[in-house]
Amino acid sequence: MIRWILIAVLAAGVAGTAAWGYQEHQEKNAILIQAENTYQRAFHDLSYDMDLLHDEIGTALAMNSESRLSPQLVDIWRLTSEALSNVGHLPLGLLPFNKTEEFLSNIGDFTYRAAVRNLQDDPLSEEETAQLKELYKQSGEIKNELRQVQHTAMENNLRWMDVQLALATQDEQSDNTIINGFQTVEKTVDGFSEGNVDSTVPGQSSEEHQFQFLTGKKISEDEAAEIGMELFNVENEENLTITESGDGADIPLYSVSYRNGEKNAYMDMAVKGGHPLTLLVNREVGEQEISLNEGLKQAEDYLATFDFENMTLFQSNQYDNIGVYSFLYNDDGVRIYSDAIEVKVALDNGDILGLAARNYFMNHKDRDNPEPEISEEEAKEMVNQDVEIQEEFLAVIDNDLGEEVLTYEFLGVLNNDTYRIFINAMDGTEEKVERLDGKEINYAAGF
Amino acid sequence: MTYKKLSLLTMIACFFFIGLHLTHAPKQAEAFSPQVIQHGASGDDVIELQARLQYLGFYNGNIDGVFGWGTYWGLRNFQYEFGMKVDGLAGPETKEKLVSASEYDEAYVKEQIRQGRDFTHYGGTDNQAQSSGSSPQSGGGGGESADQQTTTTAVNVPQGFSQNDIQLMANAVYGEARGEPYEGQVAVAAVILNRVESSTFPNTVSGVIFEPRAFTAVADGQIWLTPNEQAKQAVMDAINGWDPSGNALYYFNPETATSDWIWSRPQIKRIGKHVFCK
């Protein structure tokens, strides 16, 4: 009898221990993942900060007015401290990374000192500009190295917990890519002598205008289905589903989706007037048969089938076999940045793969653009003299306060970098300076 | 017998050689495909365009096969100097003028690109002097994959984004929404971007993704599954301005959602298994 009780108690004990062990194991895993995620965030943030830092220093180089330069320098200073704090989060304690930290705090010191003094009375000296240029170059190199480490880390699914272990056990094996990468970064910095995400279209409205131009009468679901079939270029109504949006939507929408194995399509349509706001077609895109330029013709023809008038090409980009085109509304020779439409074209046969007109419908209205009060020549005077101006436009952008302002837009070159500079056409204020990039080393090229 | 065989073999080899030679020769003489090359394009034609512009001294950047701003200004200056209409498009007339004014050593340029070297292609200078000789990066194995079609050493990325940001987002999208319809994946990517822009969330893509308790795929490690091409495509669409979520900041799966709070958010729409809300 006692024996049986003993067995029962022991069995219960074993089961309990197993359950407890399993739970502990689960908890340990959850905590490991969480720690890993913290490291990952710090790491990816750090690479991003370095990228942004490089960008912002480059932008500062092309700025002219002191009133814009001060906040720009403050921003750089803020970024260095953010980057430094991200370095601090990484388990690099045993890895010599102090040169990079020093480099970051050097940039910070430099920009802080320059930012807090009155640049109006005491502008950047030539030496300081040269120093800024040097920092720009160096930050570019560090950025590239870090991005390379980031790429390899993601490609090979490397874990920071492993890095920590490797560092802690002081293993001789030296093929830990992350550690090696950081050592390269450190070496790059060693070689130096002492010394936001914007949206893809700049100046786009962050403040939302209220769909003033969305006209027409309400349409029914059946009418929506008809428009959908026409725009998707399909005939089979059975594969079509339509739902109406809920309370949270900015404006009432019909969402139309089409499924048919090979070709799937989706569209958001305003209930008012049945205008397409977003359209996406998903299918396999084959080998490139037509050029980016021919794709543009397709995109323009497509826009012409709607009531979009006076849209001019703003930028075009080829991503593999897909062309993406961005158009701006042209109001009597003035480019309106907030009225943008994007079109996506498959470069295998020229089919339209997508349309994004939400911005256009949200912001478009009849504008009464004033006459510029200063001449183009006067505006050019306001641009940094080192920037070689190549193209000029009139444009309406949203300034930092979210107001629409009429500006002269200049595209110019400084040290092989291209900048987009907006000068207020009324009072000559430097509203915005942007370094244009849009391409990157192909990390996956395999050399 | 063996003698006959041998001679036959030699003959075949000879034919082979001649055949190779014949198919190879016209390819090198031919310049550009008939396409009009414009800003944003990439590929072999762009490599040739950049090399020819550099030969004439109009282009000082890297010959990387992506038509960026540097190429654009180089082309415009070329058109200006040669008395053509300045439009930044490499059409038939521009290409003709370029071909007659410059030389293009295709074999040299492609070889340099394959080897991943730093090099230039200026006219009047010996090629040897224009190449750094050794590969700048020794990292990454299997560099000799000559069968690779695209030889561009750069890629187009949306302004303000790196390939790594895109990759990270693709990881998140794949982990969160891999069984969802395509537009549902674009919508999830759009929510990440809407959060980056919102003042109540972190200001970086990685900050938003790794915010504690924000995404279940991050919390349970599914984010480290290898994303497929479609997830990447969805991310690109979202970055380029598509937002099927209707400007949403949150989404949840009504079948598994445990929090009451999420149900109180104003709902915008449902795509696949996810309900998107403000």
HADDOCK unambig.tbl for C-alpha pairs under 7 A between the chains (distance, minus, plus):
assign (segid A and resid 33 and name CA) (segid B and resid 219 and name CA) 6.82 0.50 0.50
assign (segid A and resid 33 and name CA) (segid B and resid 221 and name CA) 6.53 0.50 0.50
assign (segid A and resid 34 and name CA) (segid B and resid 219 and name CA) 6.73 0.50 0.50
assign (segid A and resid 37 and name CA) (segid B and resid 210 and name CA) 6.11 0.50 0.50
assign (segid A and resid 41 and name CA) (segid B and resid 206 and name CA) 5.63 0.50 0.50
assign (segid A and resid 41 and name CA) (segid B and resid 207 and name CA) 6.04 0.50 0.50
assign (segid A and resid 41 and name CA) (segid B and resid 210 and name CA) 5.56 0.50 0.50
assign (segid A and resid 44 and name CA) (segid B and resid 206 and name CA) 5.83 0.50 0.50
assign (segid A and resid 45 and name CA) (segid B and resid 206 and name CA) 5.89 0.50 0.50
assign (segid A and resid 45 and name CA) (segid B and resid 207 and name CA) 6.68 0.50 0.50
assign (segid A and resid 150 and name CA) (segid B and resid 164 and name CA) 6.92 0.50 0.50
assign (segid A and resid 151 and name CA) (segid B and resid 164 and name CA) 6.09 0.50 0.50
assign (segid A and resid 157 and name CA) (segid B and resid 224 and name CA) 6.92 0.50 0.50
assign (segid A and resid 197 and name CA) (segid B and resid 160 and name CA) 5.94 0.50 0.50
assign (segid A and resid 198 and name CA) (segid B and resid 160 and name CA) 6.38 0.50 0.50
assign (segid A and resid 200 and name CA) (segid B and resid 158 and name CA) 6.16 0.50 0.50
assign (segid A and resid 200 and name CA) (segid B and resid 159 and name CA) 5.19 0.50 0.50
assign (segid A and resid 200 and name CA) (segid B and resid 240 and name CA) 6.78 0.50 0.50
assign (segid A and resid 245 and name CA) (segid B and resid 268 and name CA) 5.49 0.50 0.50
assign (segid A and resid 245 and name CA) (segid B and resid 269 and name CA) 4.98 0.50 0.50
assign (segid A and resid 246 and name CA) (segid B and resid 267 and name CA) 5.39 0.50 0.50
assign (segid A and resid 246 and name CA) (segid B and resid 268 and name CA) 4.59 0.50 0.50
assign (segid A and resid 246 and name CA) (segid B and resid 269 and name CA) 5.65 0.50 0.50
assign (segid A and resid 247 and name CA) (segid B and resid 266 and name CA) 5.72 0.50 0.50
assign (segid A and resid 247 and name CA) (segid B and resid 267 and name CA) 5.77 0.50 0.50
assign (segid A and resid 247 and name CA) (segid B and resid 268 and name CA) 6.03 0.50 0.50
assign (segid A and resid 248 and name CA) (segid B and resid 266 and name CA) 4.33 0.50 0.50
assign (segid A and resid 248 and name CA) (segid B and resid 267 and name CA) 4.61 0.50 0.50
assign (segid A and resid 248 and name CA) (segid B and resid 268 and name CA) 4.35 0.50 0.50
assign (segid A and resid 248 and name CA) (segid B and resid 277 and name CA) 6.18 0.50 0.50
assign (segid A and resid 248 and name CA) (segid B and resid 278 and name CA) 5.94 0.50 0.50
assign (segid A and resid 249 and name CA) (segid B and resid 246 and name CA) 6.41 0.50 0.50
assign (segid A and resid 249 and name CA) (segid B and resid 268 and name CA) 4.59 0.50 0.50
assign (segid A and resid 266 and name CA) (segid B and resid 183 and name CA) 6.63 0.50 0.50
assign (segid A and resid 278 and name CA) (segid B and resid 242 and name CA) 6.63 0.50 0.50
assign (segid A and resid 278 and name CA) (segid B and resid 244 and name CA) 6.56 0.50 0.50
assign (segid A and resid 282 and name CA) (segid B and resid 182 and name CA) 6.90 0.50 0.50
assign (segid A and resid 291 and name CA) (segid B and resid 35 and name CA) 5.85 0.50 0.50
assign (segid A and resid 292 and name CA) (segid B and resid 38 and name CA) 6.97 0.50 0.50
assign (segid A and resid 292 and name CA) (segid B and resid 41 and name CA) 6.01 0.50 0.50
assign (segid A and resid 293 and name CA) (segid B and resid 36 and name CA) 5.93 0.50 0.50
assign (segid A and resid 293 and name CA) (segid B and resid 37 and name CA) 6.52 0.50 0.50
assign (segid A and resid 293 and name CA) (segid B and resid 38 and name CA) 6.19 0.50 0.50
assign (segid A and resid 316 and name CA) (segid B and resid 39 and name CA) 6.40 0.50 0.50
assign (segid A and resid 316 and name CA) (segid B and resid 40 and name CA) 5.35 0.50 0.50
assign (segid A and resid 317 and name CA) (segid B and resid 40 and name CA) 4.06 0.50 0.50
assign (segid A and resid 317 and name CA) (segid B and resid 41 and name CA) 6.21 0.50 0.50
assign (segid A and resid 317 and name CA) (segid B and resid 156 and name CA) 6.89 0.50 0.50
assign (segid A and resid 318 and name CA) (segid B and resid 40 and name CA) 5.63 0.50 0.50
assign (segid A and resid 318 and name CA) (segid B and resid 41 and name CA) 5.29 0.50 0.50
assign (segid A and resid 318 and name CA) (segid B and resid 42 and name CA) 6.61 0.50 0.50
assign (segid A and resid 318 and name CA) (segid B and resid 156 and name CA) 6.84 0.50 0.50
assign (segid A and resid 319 and name CA) (segid B and resid 156 and name CA) 6.39 0.50 0.50
assign (segid A and resid 356 and name CA) (segid B and resid 241 and name CA) 6.48 0.50 0.50
assign (segid A and resid 356 and name CA) (segid B and resid 242 and name CA) 5.56 0.50 0.50
assign (segid A and resid 416 and name CA) (segid B and resid 70 and name CA) 6.82 0.50 0.50
assign (segid A and resid 418 and name CA) (segid B and resid 69 and name CA) 6.51 0.50 0.50
assign (segid A and resid 437 and name CA) (segid B and resid 159 and name CA) 6.05 0.50 0.50
assign (segid A and resid 438 and name CA) (segid B and resid 156 and name CA) 5.80 0.50 0.50
assign (segid A and resid 438 and name CA) (segid B and resid 157 and name CA) 4.99 0.50 0.50
assign (segid A and resid 438 and name CA) (segid B and resid 158 and name CA) 5.35 0.50 0.50
assign (segid A and resid 438 and name CA) (segid B and resid 159 and name CA) 4.61 0.50 0.50
assign (segid A and resid 439 and name CA) (segid B and resid 68 and name CA) 6.97 0.50 0.50
assign (segid A and resid 439 and name CA) (segid B and resid 154 and name CA) 6.54 0.50 0.50
assign (segid A and resid 439 and name CA) (segid B and resid 155 and name CA) 5.54 0.50 0.50
assign (segid A and resid 439 and name CA) (segid B and resid 156 and name CA) 4.35 0.50 0.50
assign (segid A and resid 439 and name CA) (segid B and resid 157 and name CA) 5.05 0.50 0.50
assign (segid A and resid 440 and name CA) (segid B and resid 154 and name CA) 5.37 0.50 0.50
assign (segid A and resid 440 and name CA) (segid B and resid 155 and name CA) 5.57 0.50 0.50
assign (segid A and resid 440 and name CA) (segid B and resid 156 and name CA) 6.50 0.50 0.50
assign (segid A and resid 440 and name CA) (segid B and resid 157 and name CA) 6.53 0.50 0.50
assign (segid A and resid 441 and name CA) (segid B and resid 153 and name CA) 6.08 0.50 0.50
assign (segid A and resid 441 and name CA) (segid B and resid 154 and name CA) 4.29 0.50 0.50
assign (segid A and resid 441 and name CA) (segid B and resid 155 and name CA) 6.40 0.50 0.50
assign (segid A and resid 442 and name CA) (segid B and resid 153 and name CA) 5.27 0.50 0.50
assign (segid A and resid 442 and name CA) (segid B and resid 154 and name CA) 4.43 0.50 0.50
assign (segid A and resid 442 and name CA) (segid B and resid 155 and name CA) 5.50 0.50 0.50
assign (segid A and resid 445 and name CA) (segid B and resid 153 and name CA) 6.32 0.50 0.50
assign (segid A and resid 446 and name CA) (segid B and resid 140 and name CA) 6.60 0.50 0.50
assign (segid A and resid 446 and name CA) (segid B and resid 142 and name CA) 7.00 0.50 0.50
assign (segid A and resid 446 and name CA) (segid B and resid 143 and name CA) 5.36 0.50 0.50
assign (segid A and resid 447 and name CA) (segid B and resid 115 and name CA) 6.72 0.50 0.50
assign (segid A and resid 447 and name CA) (segid B and resid 116 and name CA) 5.70 0.50 0.50
assign (segid A and resid 447 and name CA) (segid B and resid 140 and name CA) 6.42 0.50 0.50
assign (segid A and resid 447 and name CA) (segid B and resid 143 and name CA) 4.51 0.50 0.50
